[in-house]
Structures are given as structure tokens and as C-alpha cells.
Amino acid sequence: MAHTIMKSLARTLSVGALGALALDKKPLRTEVVLAHFAEDLGWVSQFIGKPNTEIKIYSKAAELPHIAGVQAMPLPNVGRESHTFLHHIAHNYDKLADWTVFSQAVAPSWGYLIGGSASGHLNDKVSFEDYLQ
């Protein structure tokens, strides 16, 4: 019994918790949900076409962004990103992805710089792509 538990723990640690769940199953479907207002979305293109990953942008800007391969939907300019994330969950509850990454639309970077447009909210040694594994 102890050997089985240790083997399972080793497998989980080596491939990650979600990877361990998916070892014997179909690939996990990942969805990236971005809360957008006026941020530059140029960084998103590097993730378009990533297998089993869909990107959705909810925009509260006056003009809806157009990026090939990305679904963009307008939202009224009320609330903050939490309003956007809750909207996505409430309207997709029965069809949520296996793994959903919620993020502000600013290009991901290290640190939190007093909430300004340069804030990326990533910790040391973590990239945005790590959330998509």
C-alpha cells in the first residue's frame, strides 16, 4: 500500500497534478479568459493555435479587438476583472473547460507594481505558459 501511494505521489510530482489526472485520458481542454479594456493584446498571438487551448477575450472597450483565432465578446464597462470572470463562469457553467486561466489582458510579467498597466501578477520563476501546461 505504501509503495502504491509513493508511486502515485512521484508520478503526480513529476507531471503536475493536472498532468497526473490526464495521463490515461484525453488531453485536458484549456481556456484562457482575458479581461480587456485598453491593453495591448499583441502578446496573445504566441498562444494562438496551442493544442487544446482556446482564448476568449471579454472586452469592455468602446471598440472590440479583432485577433484571428481568438473569440472576442463585448461586455458593458461595469465592474472590474472579477465581474468579467464571474460573467464567464455564470454563462458557461455547464460547459467550462477542464482548466481555465483567468487573467487581466495586460502582457504577463513579473511582479505587482501598484496596480498600474505594467503589473503582470506573476511570481518568480513562473511564466504565463506554465499555467497552460
C-alpha positions in Angstrom: 0.0 0.0 0.0 2.7 2.5 1.0 4.6 1.6 -2.3 1.5 2.4 -4.3 0.9 5.7 -2.6 4.6 6.7 -3.1 4.5 5.7 -6.7 1.3 7.8 -7.3 2.9 10.8 -5.4 6.1 10.5 -7.5 4.0 10.5 -10.7 2.0 13.5 -9.6 5.1 15.5 -8.7 6.8 14.6 -12.0 4.0 15.6 -14.3 2.0 18.0 -12.2 -1.4 17.5 -10.6 -3.4 18.1 -13.7 -1.0 16.0 -15.8 -1.5 13.1 -13.4 -5.2 13.3 -13.9 -4.8 13.3 -17.7 -2.2 10.6 -18.1 -4.6 7.9 -19.1 -7.3 10.2 -20.6 -7.9 12.6 -23.4 -5.9 15.8 -23.3 -7.4 18.5 -20.9 -9.2 21.3 -22.6 -7.7 24.7 -21.5 -9.4 28.0 -21.8 -7.8 31.4 -21.3 -10.2 34.1 -20.3 -8.9 37.7 -20.6 -10.5 40.7 -19.1 -9.7 43.6 -21.6 -10.3 47.3 -21.6 -7.5 49.2 -23.4 -4.5 46.8 -23.0 -2.2 45.9 -25.9 -3.1 42.4 -26.9 0.0 41.7 -29.1 1.3 39.2 -26.7 -1.7 36.9 -27.1 -0.6 35.8 -30.6 2.1 33.5 -29.2 -0.6 31.3 -27.6 -3.0 31.1 -30.6 -3.1 27.6 -32.0 -1.7 25.9 -28.9 -3.2 22.4 -28.8 -6.4 22.1 -26.7 -6.3 25.8 -25.8 -8.9 28.3 -26.6 -8.6 32.0 -25.9 -11.6 34.2 -25.1 -11.4 38.0 -24.7 -14.1 39.8 -22.9 -13.7 43.5 -23.8 -15.2 46.5 -22.0 -13.5 48.8 -24.6 -15.5 51.0 -26.9 -14.2 49.0 -29.9 -14.0 45.2 -29.9 -10.5 43.9 -30.5 -10.1 41.6 -33.6 -7.4 38.9 -33.4 -7.6 36.0 -35.8 -8.1 32.7 -34.0 -9.4 34.4 -30.8 -13.0 34.8 -29.8 -13.7 38.4 -28.5 -17.0 39.4 -26.9 -18.2 42.8 -25.7 -19.2 43.4 -22.1 -20.6 46.6 -20.6 -18.0 48.7 -18.9 -19.1 47.9 -15.3 -17.2 46.3 -12.6 -13.6 45.1 -12.9 -11.9 41.9 -13.9 -13.8 39.9 -11.3 -17.1 40.9 -13.0 -15.7 39.6 -16.3 -14.6 36.3 -14.7 -17.9 35.8 -12.9 -19.7 36.5 -16.2 -17.7 33.8 -17.9 -18.4 31.3 -15.2 -22.1 32.1 -15.0 -22.7 32.0 -18.7 -20.6 28.9 -19.4 -21.2 26.9 -16.2 -22.3 23.7 -17.9 -19.5 23.8 -20.5 -16.5 25.1 -18.6 -13.1 23.9 -19.7 -11.2 21.3 -17.7 -8.7 24.1 -16.8 -9.5 27.8 -17.1 -6.9 30.5 -16.8 -8.3 33.9 -15.8 -6.1 36.9 -16.4 -6.2 40.6 -17.0 -5.3 41.4 -20.6 -2.1 43.2 -19.8 1.0 41.3 -21.0 2.1 38.9 -18.3 5.2 39.9 -16.5 6.7 39.6 -13.0 5.5 41.5 -10.0 2.8 43.7 -8.9 3.6 47.4 -9.4 0.9 49.3 -7.5 -1.8 48.1 -9.9 -0.5 50.0 -12.9 -0.5 48.9 -16.5 3.0 47.4 -16.0 1.7 45.0 -13.4 1.9 41.4 -14.5 1.0 39.5 -11.4 3.4 36.6 -12.0 5.6 35.2 -9.2 9.3 34.4 -9.5 10.2 31.6 -11.9 6.7 31.3 -13.3 5.7 32.1 -16.9 2.2 32.6 -18.3 2.7 29.4 -20.3 3.2 27.4 -17.1 -0.5 28.0 -16.5 -1.3 26.4 -19.8 0.6 23.1 -19.2 
